[in-house]
Amino acid sequence: MVFFTSDLHFSHTNVINYCNRPYADIVEMNLAIIAQWNSQVTPEDTVYFLGDFSLNAKYVEQYLPLLNGSIHLITGNHDKNFIRPESSKPQKALKMQEKYLAWGFKTIQASIYITITKGDVEKVVQLCHFPFAPKPGDGTNGDIRYLDHRPIDKGQLLLHGHSHSFHRKNGRMIDVGFDGDLKLFSEHDIIDLIQDEREYIPSPITQYYLDNKERLILKGSKHGDY
């Protein structure tokens, strides 16, 4: 079985408040994430992790070996191997990439296409940490960062993270972030979402974000950059 998730943010205290995670502290959160992951994923399964494992690389080394499955990283902006367009020293990120592979990621890429299946149904999906780049006239939803890293909408299906489950499905975009549902999504779950006739499906914490938007911005957490 193939699974997807993103934005675990191991040992990031502020993400508990920003994303309304039901944990008292980072110790409880870290243990709960590991337990949930390993309750769903066997050592024989494949996981595509769509970015932002932890803001601190030492937690990648500490926690990645505790997780079941063959794990492939689609790099997020908070991963230490992320090469920023403005960076004058990309060598540091490339060195971190070598460490991430040594610590257990099977492959590391910015974006790929894969085929997922459920019974006789097959779907080709793009994987990227970031949602689609906004089109002219679409608005930006308050977030115009990382445009050089965002995929262009050419009609493809996109699985992404970054927005911490601001929605579950938005057109052809599906946010596989851990927040809200507090679980990983299997390829069967993803195909069910693709086949769901609803154009927009909120996540369990969409309303929380809408209700607390002003407070969260004042605390320094712009949407999608927790």
Summary of the structure (lengths in Angstrom):
residues: 226
radius of gyration: 16.6
end to end distance: 29.4
largest distance: 48.4
contacts: 688
relative contact order: 0.18
helix: 31%
strand: 20%
